[in-house]
Amino acid sequence: MPSKSVQNINNFSYVNFIHFLIAVFPISFIAGNLIINLNIILIIIFTLVIFKNKVFLIKYNIVDKFIFFAFGLSVFSGVINTAEIYLADKDYVQNFNILIKSFLYLRYLLFYLILRFLVEANIFNFKIFFISSFACSLFVSIDLIYQFIFGIDILGLKQNTIDVNKFSGPFGDELIAGSYLQKFGFLSFFFIPLFFKVNSKKIIYSYLVFLFLIILFSLIITGNRMPFVLFVFIMFSLFIFEKKTRKYFISLSLITTLVFLLTYKYNIATKNYFNHFFKTSIEIKDSTMNFIFRDLSSAELKIFKKDPQLFIPNTYVKELYSGVATWRQNKIIGGGIDSFYANCIKSLNDCASHPHNYYIEILSEIGGVGLLIFLLIFGKVFFDTFYLKYLKKVKFDNLIIPFMFLFLAEIFPIKTSGSFFTTSNASFIFFILAITVALSRRPN
């Protein structure tokens, strides 16, 4: 049996490796889903190897219990729907796909619990995580600008082939650079203020302005409009709620306006994208109550089947409608994780892989009960952070600030988004959720 000193050395090495894995988290989103999954699995394995059952001895609060219910419901929905599919068609090749995805999704529950433990036990290395987020965001931004100028990025990747007017930098044909910068780029602004004592206000101001300029311009040229809007939204929310940042409000507002207007005026692709964004937003607003969330009459159904374009003005409206139509097939517990497409084609001939809105997707895949549970989770976290900090003036550890605002951006109800249940989105959602919940319980 190894001596205590040897065990301590081993544990020290394992903990340092966990710190390394945490630093790799922002990098893994550039590398792709395989590396994200590998990173999560390694964090889970090494934490369990070192701390064993201590991980599960944290004091669970109401949010944790709701999260247990949500994952339990996803498995229950998977079992019920798989049984129904199997009984209806025993020869159907993919009849166990929903069940398998439901159980695989449990890895995010483990990931959430382990992050909760690491933060509450003061093992999570925030400094190295913020350094990594800053370095990765700076690299992605510079790479995007280089690609914008030369048509090829630093790594030799050519301009996106799906839409030649959008720039994806190191992400290749995946148009997710804007989403990446909206998430990890926002964290970069807190790197120096939180972890370094800088007495010179000029240095802090220069750092913020430089970072803001480069990330803002990079966001615009990606053509990812919703990440740009969310980034501006959470930055301005930060200026409004945090007294220490209000002095930057006017200057950064002017920078935002100037950079956007200049890019909008002199770059025809940017102009077209944002014009289309405004037009689409109005169409979604007009269609939401008039079409998406009501049952069509028999006469309207005939017209709809003959000419869907009379009801569906754009792709986003179609995706929202398909999500609601899919939910109506199983309103209580949904069709199960990764069931959207298979159920959607029963209502529409042309379906996307998901409805591009978290809330509609939760409705369609784990039903009204699932949506209610997640609304309770989001509402409780919002109460325990924003409400207590800014309305009740409860003091929190300053580390919670960036995670609170990123959490707000993630749960923003009217945004178009990727799938709630895919690797990259689920990893980031439960990462932010776990840290926000853990820090809300930490004394100032």
ABEGO torsion letter per residue (X at the ends): XBBAAAAAAAAAAAAAAAAAAAAAAAAAAAAEAAAAAAAAAAAAAAAAAAAEAAAAABBBBAAAAAAAAAAAAAAAAAAAAAAAAAAABAABAAAAAAAAAAAAAAAAAAAAAAAAAAAAAGABBAAAAAAAAAAAAAAAAAAAAAAAAAGBBAAGBBBBAABAABBAEAAEABBAAAAAAAAAAAAAAAAAAAABBBABAAAAAAAAAAAAAAAAAAAAAAGBAAAAAAAAAAAAAAAAABAAAAAAAAAAAAAAAAAAAAAAAABAAAAAAAAAAAAAAAAAAAAAAAAAABBBBAAAAAAAAABAAAABABAAAAAAAAAAAAAAABAAAEAEBGAAAAAAAAABABBBABAGBAAAAAAAAAEAAAAAAAAAAAAAAAAABAAAAAAAGBBBBAAAAAAAAAAAAAABAABBBBBAABAAAAAAAAAAAAAAAAAAABBX
